[in-house]
Amino acid sequence: MAGLASAPASPALPASRRFPAGFLWGTSTSAYQIEGAYQEDGRGPSIWDTFSHVKTNSARGENGDVADDHFHRYREDVGIMRELGTNAYQLSVSWSRIFPSGRGAPNPHGWDFYDRLLDSLLEAGIQPFCCLYHWDLPEALMSVGGWQSRETAKAFADYAGFVAKHMSGRVKNYITMSEISQFVDAGYRYGNDAPGLKLPLAQVMQVGHNVLLGHGLAVQAVRANAPAGTRVGIADNALSTCPVIETPEHIAAARKAYREENARSLTVILEGRYTDFYLKDLGADAPKFTAEEMKIISSPLDFVGLNVYDPTWVRAAENERGYEIVSMSATYPHMAALWLSFGPDGMYWSPKHLHDIWGVKDIYITENGASSVDVPTDRGEILDVERVMFLRSYLGQLLRGVNEGVPVKGYFLWSLLDNFEWGDGYEMRFGITYVDFKTQKRTVKLSGEFYKDVIKRNGLV
């Protein structure tokens, strides 16, 4: 590992530039994107193994068979976290490493890796946040239709309860799922991600409902199997609705839009009902559900995680909803990944809306980061200035909200490492640590040095 030059002592920051005492600074990863070792110790295949082994399904025919080889190099990666100064880490568990067939008898060897990883994290003073599902459904569950079946929701709850019981005492914070709308749409509607299906809208909406049911059942399963004091939440890629002009009428419109535009996941989880507009818009394509299912879906959470990337600009309008989304022109600035538009305002407005609308008192930024096509210099450095500017701008907006009393308790940067970026393969890099995928050498980037300084100061210069 290279990088992380020690910085000289710095004067204290004014209070307005500091985050609260006890603020968590972490990084996020997901199992399929970094672990590799896809056939070791009895791990069963996931839908992403199947999907990515079809060469036309990802850039340059790449897959996650090896990825960052984190399965074998986790100690080195925990060492990077420790040198950065992070005190938290969001990892995900590979469901098929624990239950190769998705259900039934657990794999006794599946725990070995996670036991060692958790021990290493705790020894380094790093608090683990465990995400139970980051898109890698066991392939065997496709025999019942995957998330098209409520049986998968029940299997997920069994898996979640088993994990919570096994990790008892070492993991105090669980995240049921990451980005429900993303993996439902990309996997079941557009076919861009695993399992690569293109279903009619009514079936897609039912998949989304089944996933929500799985989330709610998992919340209950964690609570039933973990010791008192264990917390459970979700990581949602809520649309960050921002007033294009910060005047009262546009701010009110953006708040309305936040509830309605996130009606298929965050709103229903927090309210226990689909909004009238949501059901009206879908008409005959709306999901079928029962009152009991809605009660399960809205099982109380201890915290809400927000994955914040690009903004959704909103203005007031004289229509039925009272708002309209302002589309961005082709010249609007974006990062290397064309889907990622630059918009730090979302880091202020998304947590603020979440708190103002539903009174959520414990909020975490569970993902935030920037894509780049990083190339080492002749000296082996990765001078990712654009990522530093991205992070500084977004963290500045987060600090703005925290200073106004928005209860954000921690920030998890996506990502610790360059990794297998789903359909984009390995070309699109999100890490603050550069990975040479031929040698697996890790080199902390300029953005990693920036993040280390933010953590050290607990604030922004």
Summary of the structure (lengths in Angstrom):
residues: 461
radius of gyration: 21.1
end to end distance: 27.1
largest distance: 63.3
contacts: 1616
relative contact order: 0.15
helix: 44%
strand: 16%
